[in-house]
Every structure is written in C-alpha cells, then in structure tokens.
C-alpha cells in the first residue's frame, strides 16, 4: 500500500503495464503524473480518474526527447516527487542479420540511455522525499533470451545492471532503487500473439500457470516496492512471470 498523497511519476502510462501501474497508485491515494506520448489518451485516463475522486495529472511528452524535462515538470506539477516508475520502452524484434548498428543504438537510446537520464534528473528530487523510490520496469528478457530480440534483450540487461548500480550509489540517501521484470502479459502489442493457438501451446508448456499475465497483475509489485513494507528492499529485481523463468 502507498501512503496517501505520495507524489508519483509513471512513464509509459498511455497504455498497457504503465497505465495499470499509474492507475493503481491513483487508486491507493497517490497523486500521479501520467507520462506518455499520446496527449489525448493520457487526458482521457486522467479525466476518468478525477471524476472518481482520484488525483491524476496528464504529462504528455516523448521520453526520448527530454527525460530531464519530464522529471522536472512532474515535480513542478505535483510539488515534488516521492516515487518514479519508469515503464516506457520500445521493441524491435528483427534478427541480428537485419538489425544494423544504428537501429541497435536507437533502441538502446530509448530503453537504457533515456532511463539513465530520467534517473539522473529524478534522483535529486527523490532525495528530498522522506522515502524516495525509483522503480524500473525491465523484463525477464534481461536474463533469458528468445530469438530474435538482440537489442531489446541487451537493453533490459543493461537496465537491470543500472538498477543495481544506482541502488548501491544512493542507498545512503534514504532512496531505494529496484526493478520489476514482467514475463508474458497481454498488452496491446501482444494481443494478437495471445490469441494465437500455437503460441498458447508454447505458454501451456513454458509457463507453470499456463496463461498470460493480466496487466493489472503487475501493478501490485510496484505498489509493494514503493511502500513502507519495502523500506529495506534495495537493488533487487522482482520477477512477475507466472514461474516462466523458474522452469527449465
């Protein structure tokens, strides 16, 4: 559970996992800045929450352009920051043969470099909180691979390493840095796959729970890592994958 009126920034909150995380914080009483590229979608989500009595602010901006601006605008809008959840990212499933160096670098720039820049801007703001929390959404692809996905896999591996590094560097400042590694969740980009019978056969074999995750099933992990219950949890990656990465 989050403390009432904690000030939270969630990137990638237009849809999917980021949206569910942002909504969960709002439902728990936090004041949430929803960041994403689709201004109309963000405002619709926030307007719906405000009508229900929750605190939600639309903060449209492309993370790849200026992560620093997003962090500072969120702090200005909310009067500071207590929690930052970085859920934004992109994917390019081309094989190594077809993914040239420029495309590889472009994906890393969004998934890893922008995450570092956001963290670097947000950390001084989070240090002003009585219990700052920085949470990265990575992927089980950081530790197990499925072809073809070289750039995404590398970017998520780097993001997990960055989590550990920042946790060690800033733990003494009453700031924890952790990550969440989702497995296979039914989000908009994966919906067609989730409805494919041949893919479901793979899921039945590979995931002990024999199903895809629902986006709302990831949000509690973020709520936990941001809560007082996780005050001594630092530098870890919490895997939420139905047991997929536990099975040989």
C-alpha positions as CSV (number, residue, x, y, z in Angstrom):
1,X,0.0,0.0,0.0
2,X,1.2,3.5,-0.7
3,X,1.0,6.4,1.6
4,X,-1.8,8.9,0.9
5,X,-0.9,11.7,-1.4
6,X,2.5,10.4,-2.3
7,X,3.7,12.1,-5.4
8,X,4.3,9.6,-8.2
9,X,5.5,9.9,-11.8
10,X,4.9,6.9,-14.1
11,X,6.4,6.9,-17.6
12,X,4.8,4.8,-20.4
13,X,1.4,5.4,-18.8
14,X,-0.6,5.7,-22.0
15,X,-1.5,2.0,-22.1
16,X,-0.5,-1.5,-21.0
17,X,1.6,-2.1,-18.0
18,X,2.5,1.5,-17.4
19,X,-1.2,2.6,-17.4
20,X,-2.2,-0.1,-15.0
21,X,0.6,0.8,-12.6
22,X,-0.3,4.5,-12.7
23,X,-4.0,3.8,-12.1
24,X,-3.1,1.5,-9.2
25,X,-1.1,4.3,-7.5
26,X,-4.0,6.7,-8.0
27,X,-6.5,4.2,-6.5
28,X,-4.2,3.9,-3.5
29,X,-4.5,7.6,-2.9
30,X,-1.3,8.9,-4.5
31,X,-1.1,12.0,-6.7
32,X,0.0,10.6,-10.0
33,X,1.6,12.2,-13.1
34,X,0.8,10.1,-16.2
35,X,3.6,10.4,-18.8
36,X,3.4,9.2,-22.4
37,X,3.3,10.4,-26.0
38,X,-0.5,10.3,-26.7
39,X,-1.8,13.5,-25.1
40,X,-5.5,12.8,-25.8
41,X,-5.3,9.2,-24.3
42,X,-3.5,10.4,-21.2
43,X,-6.0,13.2,-20.6
44,X,-8.9,10.8,-21.1
45,X,-7.4,8.4,-18.5
46,X,-6.8,11.2,-16.0
47,X,-10.2,12.8,-16.5
48,X,-11.9,9.5,-15.8
49,X,-9.8,9.1,-12.6
50,X,-10.5,12.7,-11.5
51,X,-14.3,12.1,-11.9
52,X,-13.9,9.2,-9.5
53,X,-12.2,11.5,-6.9
54,X,-8.6,10.4,-7.6
55,X,-5.6,12.7,-8.2
56,X,-4.2,12.3,-11.7
57,X,-2.3,14.7,-14.0
58,X,-1.6,14.2,-17.7
59,X,2.0,14.9,-18.6
60,X,2.4,14.3,-22.3
61,X,5.9,14.2,-23.7
62,X,8.2,11.9,-25.6
63,X,10.7,10.4,-23.2
64,X,13.3,10.0,-25.9
65,X,13.4,13.8,-26.4
66,X,14.0,15.1,-22.9
67,X,13.7,12.8,-19.9
68,X,15.1,15.5,-17.7
69,X,12.2,17.8,-18.6
70,X,9.7,15.2,-17.8
71,X,11.1,14.7,-14.3
72,X,11.2,18.4,-13.6
73,X,7.7,19.1,-15.0
74,X,6.3,16.3,-12.9
75,X,7.9,17.7,-9.7
76,X,6.6,21.2,-10.5
77,X,3.1,19.9,-11.2
78,X,3.0,17.7,-8.0
79,X,5.1,19.8,-5.7
80,X,7.9,17.3,-5.6
81,X,8.4,13.6,-6.2
82,X,8.3,10.6,-3.9
83,X,8.2,7.8,-6.4
84,X,9.3,7.4,-10.1
85,X,8.2,4.3,-12.0
86,X,9.9,4.1,-15.4
87,X,7.7,1.8,-17.6
88,X,8.3,3.3,-21.0
89,X,10.2,1.4,-23.7
90,X,10.2,0.2,-27.3
91,X,10.9,-3.1,-29.0
92,X,12.4,-4.1,-32.4
93,X,12.2,-7.9,-32.9
94,X,14.5,-8.0,-36.0
95,X,17.3,-10.6,-36.2
96,X,20.9,-9.6,-35.8
97,X,21.3,-10.0,-39.6
98,X,18.6,-7.4,-40.2
99,X,19.2,-5.1,-37.3
100,X,22.1,-2.7,-38.1
101,X,24.2,-0.8,-35.6
102,X,22.2,2.4,-36.0
103,X,18.9,0.6,-35.2
104,X,20.5,-1.2,-32.2
105,X,21.8,2.1,-30.9
106,X,18.4,3.8,-31.3
107,X,16.7,1.2,-29.3
108,X,19.3,1.4,-26.5
109,X,19.0,5.2,-26.5
110,X,15.3,4.9,-25.6
111,X,15.3,1.8,-23.4
112,X,18.6,2.4,-21.5
113,X,20.1,5.8,-22.0
114,X,16.8,7.7,-21.6
115,X,16.2,5.6,-18.4
116,X,19.6,6.8,-17.1
117,X,18.9,10.4,-18.0
118,X,15.5,10.2,-16.3
119,X,17.0,8.7,-13.2
120,X,19.8,11.3,-13.1
121,X,17.3,14.1,-13.2
122,X,14.8,12.5,-10.8
123,X,17.3,11.4,-8.1
124,X,17.9,14.8,-6.6
125,X,14.2,15.3,-6.4
126,X,13.6,11.9,-4.8
127,X,16.4,12.6,-2.3
128,X,14.2,15.4,-0.9
129,X,11.5,12.9,-0.1
130,X,11.4,11.1,3.3
131,X,11.3,7.8,1.4
132,X,12.2,8.1,-2.2
133,X,11.6,5.2,-4.6
134,X,12.9,4.7,-8.1
135,X,11.5,1.7,-9.9
136,X,12.4,0.4,-13.4
137,X,10.2,-1.9,-15.4
138,X,12.7,-4.3,-17.1
139,X,11.8,-7.7,-18.5
140,X,12.6,-11.4,-18.0
141,X,14.4,-10.9,-21.3
142,X,17.2,-9.3,-19.2
143,X,18.2,-12.8,-18.1
144,X,16.7,-15.3,-20.5
145,X,16.5,-14.8,-24.3
146,X,14.2,-15.8,-27.1
147,X,15.2,-15.1,-30.7
148,X,15.1,-12.8,-32.5
149,X,15.5,-9.9,-30.0
150,X,19.1,-8.8,-29.6
151,X,18.6,-5.1,-29.0
152,X,15.7,-5.4,-26.5
153,X,17.4,-8.2,-24.6
154,X,20.6,-6.2,-24.3
155,X,18.8,-3.0,-23.2
156,X,16.9,-4.8,-20.5
157,X,20.0,-6.5,-19.2
158,X,21.6,-3.1,-19.0
159,X,18.6,-1.7,-17.2
160,X,18.9,-4.4,-14.5
161,X,22.6,-3.6,-14.1
162,X,21.8,0.1,-13.8
163,X,19.3,-0.7,-11.1
164,X,21.9,-2.4,-9.0
165,X,24.5,0.4,-9.6
166,X,22.1,3.2,-8.6
167,X,20.9,1.2,-5.6
168,X,24.4,1.0,-4.3
169,X,25.3,4.6,-5.0
170,X,22.2,6.2,-3.5
171,X,21.0,3.8,-0.7
172,X,22.6,6.0,2.0
173,X,20.3,8.9,0.9
174,X,17.1,7.0,2.1
175,X,16.4,6.3,-1.6
176,X,15.8,2.7,-2.8
177,X,16.2,1.7,-6.5
178,X,14.6,-1.6,-7.6
179,X,13.2,-3.2,-10.8
180,X,10.3,-5.3,-11.8
181,X,10.7,-7.9,-14.5
182,X,7.5,-8.8,-16.2
183,X,7.0,-12.0,-18.1
184,X,4.4,-12.5,-20.8
185,X,1.5,-10.1,-20.3
186,X,-1.5,-9.4,-22.5
187,X,-0.9,-5.8,-23.7
188,X,-1.8,-4.1,-26.9
189,X,1.4,-5.2,-28.8
190,X,1.0,-8.8,-27.6
191,X,-2.8,-9.2,-28.1
192,X,-2.5,-11.0,-31.5
193,X,0.1,-13.4,-30.1
194,X,-2.1,-14.1,-27.0
195,X,-4.9,-15.2,-29.3
196,X,-2.7,-17.5,-31.4
197,X,-3.3,-21.1,-30.7
198,X,0.2,-22.1,-31.5
199,X,1.6,-19.5,-29.1
200,X,-0.8,-20.7,-26.4
201,X,0.6,-24.2,-26.8
202,X,4.0,-22.7,-26.0
203,X,2.6,-20.9,-23.0
204,X,1.0,-24.1,-21.7
205,X,4.4,-25.8,-21.8
206,X,6.6,-22.9,-20.7
207,X,4.6,-21.0,-18.0
208,X,3.6,-23.1,-15.0
209,X,0.4,-21.1,-14.6
210,X,-0.4,-21.9,-18.2
211,X,-1.6,-18.5,-19.1
212,X,-0.6,-15.0,-19.9
213,X,-0.4,-12.4,-17.2
214,X,-3.0,-9.6,-17.0
215,X,-1.6,-6.0,-16.8
216,X,-3.3,-5.3,-13.5
217,X,-1.4,-8.3,-12.0
218,X,1.9,-6.4,-12.4
219,X,0.8,-3.2,-10.6
220,X,0.9,-4.7,-7.0
221,X,4.6,-5.3,-7.4
222,X,5.2,-1.6,-8.0
223,X,2.9,-0.7,-5.1
224,X,4.9,-3.0,-2.8
225,X,8.3,-1.6,-3.9
226,X,7.0,1.9,-3.3
227,X,5.5,1.1,0.1
228,X,6.9,1.3,3.7
229,X,6.8,-2.5,3.7
230,X,9.7,-2.4,1.2
231,X,11.9,0.1,3.1
232,X,14.8,-2.4,3.3
233,X,14.4,-3.8,-0.2
234,X,17.1,-2.2,-2.4
235,X,18.9,-3.2,-5.6
236,X,16.7,-6.2,-6.5
237,X,14.7,-7.3,-9.5
238,X,11.2,-8.6,-8.6
239,X,10.2,-11.1,-11.3
240,X,6.5,-11.4,-12.1
241,X,6.2,-14.1,-14.8
242,X,3.9,-16.9,-13.6
243,X,7.0,-19.0,-12.9
244,X,8.3,-18.9,-16.5
245,X,11.9,-18.1,-15.6
246,X,11.9,-20.6,-12.8
247,X,11.2,-23.6,-15.1
248,X,13.9,-25.4,-17.1
